[in-house]
Amino acid sequence: MSNQAILATLPVERRFPIWRVLGIVLLLFLAVCAVMGPDLIGVDPFKQSLMHTLQSPSAEHWLGTDHLGRDMLARLLSGAQLSLSLAALSVLTAAIPGTILGIVAAWRGGWTERGLTLFADAVLALPGLLLVLMLAAISPGSWWALYVGLSLTLWVEYFRYTRQRARVVLSEPSVESSRLLGFGPMHVVRRHLIPEIGPGLLTIAAFGAATAVTAVAALGFVSVGIRPPTAEWGVMMTQLLPYWREAPFLIFQPVICLVITVLALHLSVGGRKL
C-alpha cells in the first residue's frame, strides 16, 4: 500500500491535528489584522477625545476608549501591525543568513565550519536581551534597534540547526549518488537539503516570531523599547496600568492580544519535531 493510501486511512485529527488548524486560522486572522491595521475599521488610533475617556465598549467604540479617549480597537490593530511586522521582518532576516551559513559550514567543513561555529558561539555567549537593550540605549524608542537586536540574536538558532541536519543529509548515499551523476550544489540543496530541513526551519521561525513579539512587548512595558504615543501592546499595558481599578477591562485587552498571538504561533507548529 502506498504512503498516500495509508495517509488516507488515518483519521483527520491524526493527519492534521485540530490544534494546528486552530493555530493556522488564528495566524491568518492576525495576519489580516496586521496587514490592514486601523484601516480595517477606519478609525485613527491617535485621535484623542478627553470628553470620552475610559469608556466601556459601545456601538461607537467596540472595545472602549483609553485614558486619553483613543479608540482601543484601533490601537490594538495598530499594535498588531507593528508587533507582527517587526517579528516577521526579524525572523526573515535571521533565517536567510543563518540557513545559508549553516549549509556552507556543513558543506565545506574544516576551518570554515570551525570558524563559523566559533562566531555563532561568540554571539550566543552574549545574552540576546542584553544585546537588544544595548541597541535600544543607543537609539531610544527606535524600531530599528529592536529589529537589529532581534535579528542578531535569532540567526544563531537557524545556523546551528541547519549545520547539524545538513551534515547528516550530505553524508547520505542519495547525495553521493547525485554528486556522482554530475548534479551541482543547487540540485543537492533543492532536492535533498530543503525537504529535510524545511519543516524544522518553520518550527524555529514560529518560535522565533513568538519570542520577538514577546520581547517587543516586554521592552515596551518597561519603557525601553517603543515609546508613546506609538500604539504597541507593551506600551499600552504600561499606560493603562494606573487605571486598572477604574477600567480593568482595558488593560486585559493588550494582554489577551499578546497571549493569542504567541499561542497561535505555537499551535501552528504543534507536534513537529526538529
C-alpha positions in Angstrom: 0.0 0.0 0.0 1.4 3.4 -0.9 2.1 6.2 1.5 -0.8 8.2 0.1 -3.2 5.3 0.7 -2.0 4.8 4.2 -2.4 8.5 4.9 -5.9 8.5 3.5 -6.9 5.8 6.0 -5.8 7.8 9.0 -8.3 10.0 10.9 -8.3 13.6 10.1 -7.1 14.6 13.5 -4.1 12.3 13.2 -3.2 13.7 9.8 -3.6 17.3 10.7 -4.2 17.9 14.5 -7.1 20.2 15.3 -4.8 22.4 17.4 -2.7 23.1 14.4 -5.7 24.0 12.3 -6.8 26.4 15.1 -3.3 27.9 15.2 -3.2 28.5 11.4 -6.7 30.0 11.5 -5.7 32.4 14.3 -2.5 33.3 12.4 -4.4 34.1 9.2 -6.8 36.3 11.3 -3.9 38.1 12.9 -2.2 38.5 9.6 -5.3 40.2 8.1 -5.4 42.5 11.2 -1.7 43.3 10.8 -1.9 44.0 7.1 -5.0 46.2 7.2 -4.4 47.7 10.7 -6.7 50.5 11.8 -7.9 50.9 8.2 -10.0 47.8 8.9 -12.4 49.9 11.0 -11.5 53.3 9.6 -10.6 54.9 13.0 -7.5 56.9 13.7 -5.6 55.2 16.7 -4.0 58.5 17.7 -7.2 60.7 17.8 -7.9 61.9 21.3 -11.1 62.9 22.9 -10.8 63.9 26.6 -14.5 64.0 26.9 -14.8 60.3 26.3 -12.0 58.7 28.4 -12.1 55.2 29.9 -15.4 54.4 28.2 -16.9 50.9 28.2 -17.5 49.1 24.9 -20.2 50.6 22.9 -21.5 50.7 19.3 -19.2 53.6 18.5 -16.1 52.2 20.3 -16.4 48.4 20.2 -13.7 47.8 22.8 -14.0 51.1 24.7 -11.5 54.0 24.9 -8.3 54.5 26.9 -7.3 57.3 29.3 -7.0 59.8 26.5 -10.2 58.9 24.7 -8.5 57.0 21.9 -10.3 54.0 20.4 -8.9 50.8 21.9 -9.7 48.6 18.9 -7.9 50.9 16.5 -4.9 51.0 18.8 -4.9 47.2 19.2 -4.9 46.8 15.5 -2.1 49.3 15.1 -0.2 47.3 17.8 -0.7 44.1 15.9 0.6 45.7 12.7 3.7 46.9 14.5 4.5 43.8 16.5 3.8 41.2 13.8 5.6 43.1 11.0 8.6 43.6 13.3 8.6 39.9 14.2 8.2 38.8 10.6 11.0 41.0 9.4 13.3 39.9 12.2 12.7 36.2 11.6 13.1 36.6 7.8 16.4 38.5 8.0 17.7 36.0 10.6 16.6 32.9 8.8 18.2 33.6 5.4 21.8 34.2 6.6 21.5 31.6 9.4 20.4 28.9 7.0 22.9 29.8 4.3 25.8 29.9 6.7 24.7 26.6 8.2 24.7 24.9 4.8 28.1 26.4 3.9 29.6 25.2 7.2 28.3 21.7 6.7 29.3 21.6 3.0 32.8 23.0 3.4 33.7 21.6 6.8 37.2 22.1 8.1 38.3 25.6 9.1 35.2 27.1 7.5 32.9 25.2 9.8 35.0 25.7 12.9 35.3 29.5 12.2 31.5 29.9 11.6 30.7 27.8 14.7 33.1 29.8 16.8 31.5 33.0 15.6 28.0 31.7 16.4 29.1 30.6 19.8 30.5 34.1 20.5 27.2 35.7 19.5 25.3 33.2 21.7 27.5 33.9 24.7 26.1 37.5 24.7 22.5 37.3 26.2 20.0 38.3 23.5 18.1 40.6 25.8 21.3 42.4 26.7 22.1 42.9 23.1 18.7 44.4 22.4 18.9 46.6 25.4 22.3 47.9 24.3 21.0 48.8 20.9 17.9 50.3 22.4 20.1 52.5 24.6 21.9 53.8 21.6 18.7 54.7 19.8 15.9 55.1 22.4 12.4 54.5 21.1 13.6 53.4 17.6 12.1 50.3 16.0 15.3 49.6 14.0 17.2 49.0 17.3 14.7 46.3 18.3 14.8 44.8 14.7 18.6 44.6 14.5 18.9 43.2 18.0 16.3 40.5 17.5 17.8 39.5 14.1 21.3 39.3 15.5 20.0 37.1 18.3 17.7 34.8 16.2 20.1 33.8 13.4 22.2 31.5 15.6 19.4 29.0 16.0 18.9 28.7 12.3 22.7 28.2 11.8 23.1 25.6 14.4 20.1 23.5 13.3 20.9 23.8 9.6 24.5 22.8 10.2 23.6 19.8 12.2 20.9 18.5 9.9 22.9 19.3 6.7 25.9 17.3 7.9 23.7 14.2 8.3 21.9 14.7 4.9 25.1 15.4 3.0 26.6 12.1 4.2 23.7 10.0 2.9 24.1 7.7 -0.1 21.5 9.5 -2.1 23.5 12.8 -2.0 26.6 10.9 -3.0 24.7 9.4 -5.9 23.6 12.8 -7.1 27.2 14.1 -7.0 28.5 11.1 -8.9 25.8 11.7 -11.6 27.1 15.2 -12.1 24.4 17.2 -10.4 25.5 20.5 -9.0 25.2 22.0 -5.5 21.9 23.8 -6.2 20.3 20.5 -7.2 21.6 18.9 -3.9 20.3 21.8 -1.9 16.9 21.9 -3.6 16.3 18.1 -3.9 17.9 16.8 -0.7 18.6 19.6 1.9 15.5 21.8 1.7 12.9 18.9 2.1 14.8 17.7 5.2 15.5 21.0 7.0 12.4 22.9 5.8 9.9 21.7 8.5 12.4 22.3 11.3 13.1 25.8 10.0 9.4 26.6 10.0 9.2 25.4 13.6 12.2 27.6 14.6 10.6 30.5 12.7 7.3 30.2 14.6 9.1 30.1 18.0 11.4 32.9 16.9 8.4 35.1 15.9 6.7 34.4 19.3 9.9 35.3 21.1 10.2 38.6 19.1 6.6 39.6 19.8 7.1 38.9 23.5 10.4 40.7 23.6 8.9 43.8 21.9 6.0 43.9 24.4 8.3 43.3 27.4 10.7 46.1 26.4 7.8 48.4 25.7 6.3 47.6 29.1 9.5 48.7 30.9 9.7 51.8 28.7 12.9 50.7 26.9 11.5 49.8 23.5 8.9 51.6 21.5 7.8 54.9 23.1 4.4 56.6 23.4 2.3 57.7 21.6 3.0 54.7 19.3 0.4 52.1 19.7 2.3 49.0 20.9 0.9 46.3 23.2 3.6 46.6 25.9 3.4 50.4 25.9 -0.4 50.2 26.1 -0.1 47.9 29.2 2.1 50.5 30.9 -0.2 53.4 30.1 -3.3 51.6 31.2 -1.9 50.1 34.4 -2.7 53.1 36.6 -6.4 52.8 35.6 -6.9 49.1 36.3 -9.3 49.8 39.2 -11.5 52.2 37.1 -11.4 50.2 33.9 -9.9 46.7 34.4 -11.2 45.5 31.1 -8.9 47.9 29.2 -5.5 46.6 30.5 -6.6 43.0 29.7 -7.1 43.7 26.1 -3.4 44.1 25.0 -2.5 41.2 27.3 -5.1 38.9 25.6 -3.8 40.0 22.2 -0.3 39.1 23.2 -1.4 35.7 24.5 -3.4 34.9 21.4 -0.5 35.8 19.1 2.0 33.6 21.0 -0.5 30.8 21.3 -1.3 30.9 17.6 2.4 30.7 16.7 3.0 27.8 18.9 -0.1 25.9 17.9 0.6 26.3 14.2 3.7 24.1 14.5 2.5 21.9 17.4 3.7 18.4 17.3 6.5 19.0 14.8 9.9 17.6 15.6 13.2 19.4 15.0 
